[in-house]
Amino acid sequence: MGVEIRSWTTRRTNFYVESEKNMCGKKVGVFILFLAAAAFCIFEIYALLLFSTENTESLPDNFGNFVSVREQIKPESGANDFYFAVVGDTKGCGTFEKIYDRIRKLPVKFLVLLGDCVRKPTEGYHSYFRSECNELRPPFPVFFVVGNHDVNENNFSVSRFEEIYGPTNFFFKYHDQLFVFLRILNRPYKNTESLNFLEKVLKKERGSCERAFLFMHIPPKVTYDY
């Protein structure tokens, strides 16, 4: 009789131990979710504070799509080979910083960011991104392709993007190569203007260049009439 009681007690104790383990596991999971939510809220608050204090901060002189930045890419006499780097969907993450540390050590002539440089199209996130650009200080020009996370007509319009970063449709030539940048976005934006721009540039410049490079965030949905 005593053995049976001890056996039942042992089973009951094991049940309690397993229950406590499960409860601890659930508590740890909830705690991790709480920390993640708290970190996200802190970042949002930081971005808003940054917007209120650093919204007037400008980009470095070699950042942006302005003519003054494009003119910094000057051909070197006697050298036909050159390198450029392309990075997409940075969203201000630490991964890009690690990639950038490797890129800046390479003999690249310029860097292209293929859009979605920020997580959300708000003044706060763009202000934070500009402050990050000022900390990077690359030794080469950096150009921006606009992405769907970069603009929003209600919070950060295309015109606002162009005011800060320069035109979203532009091109330049380097060593007989043509580089074309397009603003291609999903609805409600229309891509007719960008596709017409591409057609005109190719018609005028393609014949004098060995090849053409086209940069856009997403491919356009093309029909017979655009």
Legacy VTK file of the C-alpha trace (Angstrom):
# vtk DataFile Version 3.0
C-alpha trace
ASCII
DATASET POLYDATA
POINTS 226 float
0.000 0.000 0.000
2.825 2.359 0.846
4.563 1.614 -2.423
1.433 2.482 -4.384
1.093 5.779 -2.539
4.723 6.685 -3.221
4.313 5.761 -6.881
1.229 7.961 -7.209
3.024 10.762 -5.379
5.976 10.453 -7.743
3.733 10.649 -10.787
1.942 13.634 -9.322
5.277 15.339 -8.569
6.506 14.716 -12.114
3.283 16.204 -13.442
3.789 19.330 -11.356
7.412 19.617 -12.511
6.403 19.353 -16.174
3.640 21.893 -15.639
6.066 24.319 -14.042
8.478 23.865 -16.969
5.714 24.619 -19.448
4.686 27.681 -17.471
8.289 28.891 -17.374
8.588 28.383 -21.127
5.451 30.409 -21.746
6.652 33.171 -19.429
9.980 33.346 -21.264
8.171 33.561 -24.614
5.909 36.336 -23.373
8.914 38.181 -21.942
10.761 37.978 -25.274
7.716 39.326 -27.115
7.481 42.129 -24.566
11.135 43.043 -25.095
10.677 43.051 -28.880
7.611 45.288 -28.621
9.401 47.603 -26.205
12.423 47.857 -28.515
10.171 48.700 -31.466
8.376 51.404 -29.459
11.685 52.878 -28.311
12.911 53.047 -31.914
9.679 54.730 -33.022
10.014 57.321 -30.256
13.670 57.847 -31.136
12.777 58.415 -34.785
10.152 60.980 -33.806
12.575 62.781 -31.507
15.160 62.735 -34.256
12.669 64.293 -36.622
11.952 67.123 -34.196
15.633 67.878 -33.608
17.413 66.937 -36.866
14.841 67.395 -39.608
16.945 70.148 -41.175
20.017 67.924 -41.467
21.151 67.690 -45.071
22.828 64.853 -46.926
26.595 64.718 -47.493
27.794 66.410 -50.690
28.335 63.078 -52.451
24.857 61.693 -51.619
21.801 62.117 -53.822
20.711 62.272 -57.440
21.517 65.912 -58.080
23.687 67.028 -61.004
26.376 68.151 -58.555
26.712 64.566 -57.303
26.715 63.028 -60.779
29.471 65.388 -61.867
31.737 63.947 -59.184
32.129 60.771 -61.264
34.979 61.718 -63.554
36.575 59.309 -66.052
40.190 58.403 -65.459
42.496 58.668 -68.448
43.900 55.376 -69.694
41.535 53.251 -67.576
38.552 51.498 -69.139
37.704 49.050 -66.361
35.757 50.303 -63.372
33.511 49.007 -60.607
30.270 50.119 -59.012
28.212 48.586 -56.191
24.459 47.973 -55.931
22.585 47.345 -52.661
18.831 46.938 -52.164
16.303 47.231 -49.329
18.688 48.535 -46.681
15.948 49.966 -44.416
18.628 51.365 -42.145
19.578 47.897 -40.835
22.853 46.712 -39.365
23.369 44.278 -42.237
23.899 47.174 -44.625
26.510 48.700 -42.315
28.504 45.469 -42.456
28.189 45.325 -46.246
29.139 48.977 -46.512
32.308 48.401 -44.479
33.381 45.946 -47.181
32.277 48.107 -50.110
34.143 51.204 -48.993
37.408 49.246 -49.113
36.847 48.354 -52.768
37.806 50.589 -55.734
34.185 51.378 -56.639
33.271 54.562 -58.506
29.796 54.876 -57.031
27.141 53.078 -54.990
23.479 52.603 -55.949
20.810 52.045 -53.283
17.868 50.292 -54.949
15.106 51.729 -52.778
13.431 51.036 -49.432
16.152 52.874 -47.567
13.728 53.453 -44.680
11.187 51.200 -42.957
8.309 53.665 -43.238
7.772 56.748 -45.454
7.759 59.345 -42.673
9.791 62.457 -41.948
11.149 60.799 -38.812
12.531 57.737 -40.559
14.029 59.808 -43.377
15.619 62.142 -40.852
17.156 59.163 -39.083
18.395 57.804 -42.419
20.042 61.136 -43.286
21.828 61.167 -39.947
23.106 57.657 -40.699
24.334 58.815 -44.121
26.298 61.597 -42.480
27.993 59.077 -40.214
28.992 56.766 -43.093
30.932 59.371 -45.103
31.780 57.170 -48.124
34.625 58.170 -50.454
32.378 57.815 -53.536
29.007 59.173 -54.757
25.818 57.424 -53.619
22.623 57.442 -55.715
19.086 56.587 -54.639
16.333 54.655 -56.398
12.963 55.408 -54.816
11.111 52.411 -53.340
7.588 51.802 -52.095
8.699 52.117 -48.455
10.338 55.483 -49.183
7.289 57.480 -50.278
3.631 57.896 -49.422
1.388 60.685 -50.642
0.041 61.287 -47.144
3.283 61.264 -45.151
6.286 61.600 -47.494
5.405 62.409 -51.099
7.498 61.884 -54.223
7.999 65.646 -54.469
9.313 65.659 -50.895
11.667 62.788 -51.750
12.980 64.679 -54.770
13.420 67.820 -52.696
15.813 65.986 -50.381
17.428 63.326 -52.586
17.127 64.771 -56.085
15.186 63.639 -59.180
13.756 60.120 -59.238
14.154 59.824 -63.031
17.655 60.679 -64.222
20.675 59.332 -66.077
24.379 59.861 -66.565
27.129 58.452 -68.768
30.480 57.146 -67.633
33.197 55.562 -69.801
30.772 55.113 -72.707
28.275 53.343 -70.439
24.731 54.612 -69.899
23.189 54.501 -66.412
19.443 55.155 -66.174
17.483 55.450 -62.916
13.691 55.150 -62.897
10.848 55.801 -60.476
8.780 52.613 -60.776
6.175 52.147 -58.027
2.983 50.214 -57.404
-0.483 51.755 -57.300
-1.666 54.420 -56.795
1.430 55.728 -58.582
1.543 55.701 -62.367
4.703 54.786 -64.241
3.872 56.377 -67.588
6.135 59.378 -67.002
9.074 57.161 -66.039
8.655 54.838 -69.022
8.405 57.795 -71.400
11.574 59.179 -69.834
13.347 55.859 -70.426
12.223 55.756 -74.041
13.512 59.273 -74.733
16.857 58.663 -73.028
17.484 55.417 -74.894
16.530 56.975 -78.205
18.922 59.878 -77.679
21.851 58.331 -75.785
21.929 54.587 -76.429
23.643 54.801 -79.798
26.717 56.503 -78.329
27.160 54.008 -75.467
28.450 50.438 -75.395
25.749 49.229 -73.016
22.970 50.536 -70.796
22.333 49.807 -67.117
18.803 50.274 -65.806
18.035 50.701 -62.102
14.558 50.513 -60.540
13.031 49.204 -57.333
10.489 46.898 -58.982
9.835 45.943 -62.624
6.992 47.860 -64.287
3.749 46.242 -65.360
3.919 47.043 -69.061
1.010 46.820 -71.496
0.873 47.727 -75.172
0.024 51.328 -74.207
2.023 51.412 -70.923
LINES 1 227
226 0 1 2 3 4 5 6 7 8 9 10 11 12 13 14 15 16 17 18 19 20 21 22 23 24 25 26 27 28 29 30 31 32 33 34 35 36 37 38 39 40 41 42 43 44 45 46 47 48 49 50 51 52 53 54 55 56 57 58 59 60 61 62 63 64 65 66 67 68 69 70 71 72 73 74 75 76 77 78 79 80 81 82 83 84 85 86 87 88 89 90 91 92 93 94 95 96 97 98 99 100 101 102 103 104 105 106 107 108 109 110 111 112 113 114 115 116 117 118 119 120 121 122 123 124 125 126 127 128 129 130 131 132 133 134 135 136 137 138 139 140 141 142 143 144 145 146 147 148 149 150 151 152 153 154 155 156 157 158 159 160 161 162 163 164 165 166 167 168 169 170 171 172 173 174 175 176 177 178 179 180 181 182 183 184 185 186 187 188 189 190 191 192 193 194 195 196 197 198 199 200 201 202 203 204 205 206 207 208 209 210 211 212 213 214 215 216 217 218 219 220 221 222 223 224 225
